[in-house]
Amino acid sequence: MVDLDTWFSHPSHPLVMAGPCSVESEVQLNATVEGLSRIPQVGLLRGGVWKPRTRPDAFEGTGEAGLSWLKEAGKAAGLPVATEVATPAHLELAMRYGIDALWIGARTVVNPFSVQQLAEAMRGVDIPVFIKNPVSPDVKLWVGAFERFSKVGLKRLAGIHRGFHYYKESPYRNFPMWEIPIELKRQLDVPVITDISHICGRRDLLQRVAQLSVDLAFDGLMVECHVDPDAALTDAQQQITPSALSALLEALAPRSKQTGGHSQVLSALRGEIDDVDDELLQLLARRMEIATRIGAFKKQAGMTVVQMDRWKAILSDHIALGKALGLDPELVQSVFEAIHQASIRRQSDLFDEA
């Protein structure tokens, strides 16, 4: 995997990208950046100059003027700068003002047409591009965005995990669903940083999510900072002051991606996990073989594939037993739903046979 340290002249590890959600004014930006410049962990200054808003009368950014302020503030602080682009016109202006890195927002990534237009506009451009996950939990859509930029020759690509819209009640603005960015890293072997501001949506959750990002070996943090967060024109509740960011970073417990002197203990425990996984696979194969025999019996007896009353009863029993064993009910439900769906497909195939 490419190390983000090599992308910028002001290396930090893990990468901390910080700055205001919106560049509101030159005074607001300079005051914020002055505080950020005193935090050695900050390696990239972020600032939104075009803000996609749900309602047309909301503050939608300062546009081209904000680009000029952002670049000048970065020069004064000795920091490279990044902003979001959503159209080829945005890209052209960002290049004109010498912006050092770009990110593609979640609302843009959901639209392959928009992503393709941006990718074509970037053909031949050598600039780091950070791609936020789409608002829906769809790893294929996220991977597709990376593929579109890669095909036009962009080499420095990274992900931004900003959480996902979730249908269940949650303390987060956007539910983390950590398994999705982990799967992105597995498939593409790209760096991924965590946008803790958009995941949390509120300041009191930032420390916990930042630490979890470090614990899970992500490659950096994106944090929205404002000199006066309560007065911010966008996302006031999730922004923090530079001094609060400094305290957050100092409180993080570092984690090593290497096993070091713990390798023997870790290897033994991993060996136990591997043995259990082998047993699980053997049991799963046995279960599917029995499901196939059940399907053959149902076909011969003229029964339907799905017996809904039984399925509801056994799922309820499994969840109750799992809970008694200390297992997360959602884990038990998701595992057995996946097994049940595979069994239905296996039995349905038998019914299709002549």
C-alpha positions as CSV (number, residue, x, y, z in Angstrom):
1,M,0.0,0.0,0.0
2,V,1.2,3.5,-0.8
3,D,2.2,5.5,2.3
4,L,0.4,8.9,2.5
5,D,3.6,10.4,3.9
6,T,5.1,10.4,0.4
7,W,2.2,12.5,-1.1
8,F,2.8,15.8,0.6
9,S,5.7,18.1,1.6
10,H,4.5,18.3,5.2
11,P,4.3,14.5,6.1
12,S,2.3,13.4,9.1
13,H,1.5,9.8,10.2
14,P,-1.2,9.0,10.5
15,L,-2.4,11.8,8.1
16,V,-4.5,14.4,9.8
17,M,-6.6,16.5,7.4
18,A,-8.1,19.4,9.3
19,G,-9.9,22.7,8.6
20,P,-13.3,24.3,8.5
21,C,-16.3,22.5,7.0
22,S,-16.9,25.7,4.9
23,V,-14.6,28.5,4.1
24,E,-16.9,31.3,5.2
25,S,-14.6,34.3,5.1
26,E,-10.9,35.2,5.0
27,V,-11.0,36.3,8.6
28,Q,-12.6,33.0,9.8
29,L,-10.2,30.9,7.8
30,N,-7.1,32.6,8.8
31,A,-8.0,32.5,12.5
32,T,-8.7,28.8,12.3
33,V,-5.6,28.0,10.3
34,E,-3.5,30.0,12.8
35,G,-4.5,27.6,15.5
36,L,-4.1,24.5,13.3
37,S,-0.5,25.6,12.3
38,R,0.5,25.0,16.0
39,I,-0.5,21.4,15.8
40,P,2.4,19.3,14.5
41,Q,0.1,16.3,13.6
42,V,-1.9,18.3,11.0
43,G,-0.5,17.5,7.6
44,L,-3.2,18.8,5.2
45,L,-5.5,21.8,5.4
46,R,-9.0,21.1,4.3
47,G,-11.7,23.7,3.5
48,G,-15.0,23.4,1.5
49,V,-15.6,26.2,-0.9
50,W,-18.6,24.6,-2.7
51,K,-21.1,23.1,-0.4
52,P,-23.9,20.8,-1.8
53,R,-26.9,21.7,0.4
54,T,-30.3,20.0,0.6
55,R,-32.2,23.4,0.4
56,P,-31.3,26.1,-2.1
57,D,-31.4,29.0,0.4
58,A,-28.7,27.5,2.7
59,F,-25.1,28.7,2.6
60,E,-23.5,27.1,-0.4
61,G,-19.9,28.3,0.0
62,T,-17.7,31.2,-1.2
63,G,-16.6,29.6,-4.4
64,E,-13.6,31.0,-6.3
65,A,-12.8,33.6,-3.6
66,G,-12.6,30.8,-1.0
67,L,-10.0,29.0,-3.2
68,S,-7.7,32.0,-3.1
69,W,-8.1,32.4,0.7
70,L,-7.5,28.7,1.2
71,K,-4.3,28.6,-0.8
72,E,-2.9,31.8,0.8
73,A,-3.7,30.4,4.3
74,G,-2.0,27.2,3.5
75,K,1.1,29.0,2.3
76,A,1.2,31.1,5.5
77,A,1.0,27.9,7.6
78,G,3.3,25.8,5.5
79,L,0.6,23.3,4.8
80,P,-0.7,21.8,1.5
81,V,-4.4,22.4,1.0
82,A,-7.4,20.3,-0.2
83,T,-11.0,21.0,-1.2
84,E,-14.0,19.2,-2.6
85,V,-14.8,19.3,-6.3
86,A,-18.1,18.1,-7.8
87,T,-17.9,19.3,-11.4
88,P,-15.3,19.8,-14.1
89,A,-15.7,23.5,-13.6
90,H,-14.8,23.2,-9.9
91,L,-11.7,21.1,-11.0
92,E,-10.6,23.8,-13.5
93,L,-10.7,26.5,-10.8
94,A,-9.0,24.3,-8.2
95,M,-6.1,23.7,-10.6
96,R,-5.9,27.3,-11.5
97,Y,-5.4,28.3,-7.8
98,G,-2.8,25.5,-7.2
99,I,-4.9,23.4,-4.8
100,D,-2.7,20.5,-3.7
101,A,-5.3,17.7,-3.2
102,L,-8.9,17.1,-3.9
103,W,-11.7,15.0,-2.5
104,I,-14.9,13.7,-4.1
105,G,-17.9,14.0,-1.9
106,A,-20.4,11.3,-1.0
107,R,-23.2,12.9,-2.9
108,T,-21.1,12.9,-6.1
109,V,-19.8,9.3,-5.7
110,V,-23.4,8.0,-5.8
111,N,-23.7,9.2,-9.4
112,P,-21.4,7.3,-11.8
113,F,-22.1,9.9,-14.5
114,S,-20.7,12.7,-12.3
115,V,-17.7,10.6,-11.3
116,Q,-16.9,9.8,-14.9
117,Q,-17.1,13.4,-15.9
118,L,-14.7,14.3,-13.2
119,A,-12.4,11.5,-14.1
120,E,-12.3,12.5,-17.7
121,A,-11.5,16.1,-16.7
122,M,-8.6,14.8,-14.5
123,R,-7.0,12.8,-17.3
124,G,-3.3,13.7,-17.3
125,V,-3.5,15.5,-14.0
126,D,-1.1,14.4,-11.3
127,I,-2.8,15.2,-8.0
128,P,-3.9,13.2,-4.9
129,V,-7.6,12.5,-4.9
130,F,-9.5,11.3,-1.9
131,I,-12.8,9.5,-2.6
132,K,-15.5,9.5,0.0
133,N,-17.8,6.6,0.4
134,P,-21.2,6.9,-1.2
135,V,-24.0,7.7,1.3
136,S,-25.5,4.2,0.8
137,P,-23.5,1.2,2.1
138,D,-22.5,-0.1,-1.3
139,V,-18.8,-1.1,-1.6
140,K,-19.2,-1.9,-5.3
141,L,-20.2,1.7,-6.0
142,W,-17.2,3.0,-4.0
143,V,-14.8,0.6,-5.8
144,G,-16.3,1.7,-9.1
145,A,-15.4,5.3,-8.4
146,F,-11.8,4.3,-7.7
147,E,-11.7,2.3,-11.0
148,R,-12.9,5.3,-13.0
149,F,-10.2,7.6,-11.7
150,S,-7.5,4.9,-12.0
151,K,-8.4,4.3,-15.7
152,V,-7.6,7.9,-16.6
153,G,-4.1,7.5,-15.1
154,L,-4.5,8.9,-11.5
155,K,-2.1,7.1,-9.2
156,R,-2.5,8.8,-5.8
157,L,-6.0,7.6,-4.8
158,A,-7.2,7.2,-1.2
159,G,-10.6,6.7,0.5
160,I,-12.4,8.7,3.0
161,H,-14.7,6.8,5.3
162,R,-17.5,9.2,6.3
163,G,-20.2,6.7,7.4
164,F,-23.4,5.6,5.8
165,H,-27.1,6.4,6.0
166,Y,-28.7,3.8,8.3
167,Y,-32.3,2.9,8.7
168,K,-32.0,2.0,12.4
169,E,-31.8,4.5,15.3
170,S,-28.1,5.4,16.0
171,P,-26.2,7.9,18.0
172,Y,-24.2,8.7,14.9
173,R,-25.0,11.1,12.1
174,N,-23.8,8.5,9.6
175,F,-23.4,4.9,10.9
176,P,-19.7,3.7,10.7
177,M,-20.2,0.2,9.3
178,W,-16.4,-0.3,9.6
179,E,-16.6,-3.6,7.7
180,I,-17.2,-1.7,4.4
181,P,-14.1,0.5,4.3
182,I,-12.1,-2.6,5.6
183,E,-13.4,-4.5,2.6
184,L,-12.5,-1.6,0.3
185,K,-8.9,-1.8,1.7
186,R,-8.9,-5.5,1.1
187,Q,-10.0,-5.3,-2.5
188,L,-8.0,-2.3,-3.6
189,D,-5.1,-2.0,-1.1
190,V,-5.5,1.8,-0.9
191,P,-5.1,4.1,2.1
192,V,-8.3,5.1,3.8
193,I,-8.7,7.9,6.4
194,T,-11.7,8.4,8.6
195,D,-13.9,11.5,8.5
196,I,-14.9,11.4,12.2
197,S,-16.8,14.7,11.9
198,H,-19.4,13.3,9.4
199,I,-19.6,9.9,11.1
200,C,-20.3,11.5,14.5
201,G,-22.3,14.6,13.7
202,R,-21.6,15.8,17.3
203,R,-18.5,16.7,19.2
204,D,-18.9,14.4,22.2
205,L,-18.4,11.3,20.0
206,L,-15.3,12.4,18.1
207,Q,-12.7,11.0,20.6
208,R,-14.2,7.5,20.7
209,V,-14.5,7.2,16.9
210,A,-11.0,8.7,16.3
211,Q,-9.5,6.1,18.7
212,L,-11.5,3.3,17.0
213,S,-10.1,4.4,13.7
214,V,-6.6,4.1,15.0
215,D,-7.4,0.7,16.6
216,L,-8.7,-0.6,13.3
217,A,-5.5,0.5,11.5
218,F,-6.9,3.2,9.3
219,D,-4.5,5.7,7.8
220,G,-5.5,9.0,9.1
221,L,-8.3,11.4,10.2
222,M,-10.3,14.1,8.6
223,V,-11.6,16.6,11.2
224,E,-13.7,19.7,10.8
225,C,-12.3,22.7,12.8
226,H,-13.6,26.2,13.2
227,V,-12.3,29.1,15.3
228,D,-15.9,29.5,16.6
229,P,-17.8,26.3,16.0
230,D,-21.1,27.4,17.4
231,A,-21.2,30.3,14.9
232,A,-20.3,28.1,11.9
233,L,-22.6,28.4,8.8
234,T,-22.5,24.7,8.1
235,D,-22.4,21.6,10.4
236,A,-21.8,23.6,13.6
237,Q,-22.5,20.7,16.0
238,Q,-19.7,18.5,14.6
239,Q,-16.9,21.1,14.3
240,I,-14.3,21.7,17.1
241,T,-11.7,24.4,17.8
242,P,-8.1,23.9,16.9
243,S,-7.3,23.6,20.6
244,A,-9.9,20.9,21.0
245,L,-8.4,19.0,18.0
246,S,-4.9,19.2,19.7
247,A,-6.3,17.7,22.9
248,L,-8.1,15.0,20.9
249,L,-4.9,14.0,19.0
250,E,-2.8,14.0,22.2
251,A,-5.3,11.7,23.9
252,L,-5.1,9.1,21.2
253,A,-3.5,5.8,22.2
254,P,-1.1,4.8,19.4
255,R,-1.3,1.3,17.9
256,S,1.3,-0.6,15.9
257,K,0.4,-2.5,12.8
258,Q,3.3,-4.9,13.5
259,T,3.2,-7.9,15.9
260,G,6.7,-7.2,17.2
261,G,7.6,-9.2,20.4
262,H,4.0,-10.5,20.7
263,S,4.2,-12.6,17.6
264,Q,4.3,-16.0,19.3
265,V,1.2,-15.3,21.4
266,L,-0.6,-13.8,18.5
267,S,0.3,-16.7,16.2
268,A,-1.0,-19.2,18.7
269,L,-4.3,-17.3,19.1
270,R,-4.6,-17.0,15.3
271,G,-4.0,-20.7,15.0
272,E,-7.0,-21.3,17.3
273,I,-9.1,-19.0,15.1
274,D,-8.0,-20.9,12.0
275,D,-9.0,-24.2,13.5
276,V,-12.4,-22.9,14.6
277,D,-13.0,-21.4,11.1
278,D,-12.1,-24.8,9.5
279,E,-14.7,-26.5,11.8
280,L,-17.3,-23.8,10.9
281,L,-16.8,-24.5,7.2
282,Q,-17.1,-28.2,7.6
283,L,-20.3,-27.8,9.6
284,L,-21.6,-25.3,7.0
285,A,-20.9,-27.8,4.2
286,R,-22.7,-30.5,6.2
287,R,-25.7,-28.2,6.8
288,M,-26.0,-27.3,3.1
289,E,-25.9,-31.0,2.2
290,I,-28.8,-31.7,4.6
291,A,-30.6,-28.6,3.2
292,T,-30.3,-30.2,-0.3
293,R,-31.8,-33.5,1.0
294,I,-34.6,-31.5,2.6
295,G,-35.2,-29.7,-0.7
296,A,-35.4,-33.1,-2.6
297,F,-38.0,-34.3,0.0
298,K,-40.1,-31.2,-0.3
299,K,-40.1,-31.5,-4.1
300,Q,-41.2,-35.1,-4.0
301,A,-43.9,-34.4,-1.4
302,G,-45.2,-31.3,-3.3
303,M,-44.3,-28.9,-0.5
304,T,-43.2,-25.3,-0.9
305,V,-39.5,-24.4,-0.5
306,V,-40.1,-21.8,2.2
307,Q,-41.9,-22.8,5.4
308,M,-42.3,-19.3,6.9
309,D,-43.6,-20.4,10.3
310,R,-40.7,-22.7,10.9
311,W,-38.2,-20.1,9.7
312,K,-39.5,-17.5,12.1
313,A,-39.5,-20.0,15.0
314,I,-35.9,-21.2,14.4
315,L,-34.5,-17.7,13.9
316,S,-36.1,-16.6,17.1
317,D,-34.6,-19.6,18.9
318,H,-31.2,-19.0,17.4
319,I,-31.2,-15.4,18.5
320,A,-32.2,-16.3,22.0
321,L,-29.6,-19.0,22.3
322,G,-26.9,-16.7,20.8
323,K,-27.8,-14.0,23.3
324,A,-27.5,-16.5,26.2
325,L,-24.0,-17.4,24.8
326,G,-23.0,-13.7,24.8
327,L,-23.3,-13.2,21.0
328,D,-24.6,-10.0,19.4
329,P,-28.2,-10.7,18.2
330,E,-27.6,-8.7,15.0
331,L,-24.6,-11.0,14.3
332,V,-26.6,-14.1,14.9
333,Q,-29.5,-12.9,12.8
334,S,-27.3,-11.8,9.9
335,V,-25.4,-15.1,9.8
336,F,-28.5,-17.3,9.9
337,E,-30.3,-15.1,7.4
338,A,-27.4,-15.6,5.0
339,I,-27.4,-19.3,5.6
340,H,-31.2,-19.5,5.1
341,Q,-31.0,-17.5,1.8
342,A,-28.3,-19.9,0.5
343,S,-30.4,-22.9,1.5
344,I,-33.4,-21.5,-0.3
345,R,-31.3,-21.0,-3.5
346,R,-30.0,-24.5,-3.2
347,Q,-33.5,-26.0,-2.8
348,S,-35.0,-23.7,-5.5
349,D,-32.4,-25.0,-8.0
350,L,-33.7,-28.5,-7.3
351,F,-37.2,-27.5,-8.0
352,D,-36.1,-26.1,-11.4
353,E,-34.5,-29.4,-12.4
354,A,-36.6,-31.5,-14.8
